[in-house]
Amino acid sequence: MFHIALHFLVPAIIAGAFFKKRLKHAWLIMMTTMLVDLDHLLANPVYDPHRCSIGFHPLHHPVLFTLYIGLCFVPKTRLIGLGLTVHMCLDAVDCELGSDLLSVMI
């Protein structure tokens, strides 16, 4: 649940810090990038708490990170790029913490 909350909170913090004049717009655009998780529907099972999204789901492939980061530097796609980059970073952190937690539990 904390991981999912971060997907809402971190973009809100970024929008508040860097896009104050259009905070709501910036946050909503970054929230639409959550649609990247639709690629989870291709997996069986759709949700596995022990599976790392990075490298498993097609839109979570590390090669695409370059594209997502690149979008951050184009003014018209900056918010989309930020949303996708933040999303992937949070998922990567979750993978690291999840694998560490799992190894401690075993």
NORPE-V76245 format. One record per run of one state. SS is the DSSP state (h for helix, s for strand, l for the rest). FROM is the first residue (numbers start at 1). LEN is the number of residues. Records with the same first field share a line. If there is no record, write none. Layout:
SS=FROM-LEN  FROM-LEN
This chain:
l=1-1  19-1  43-15  61-1  72-3  106-1
h=2-17  20-23  58-3  62-10  75-31
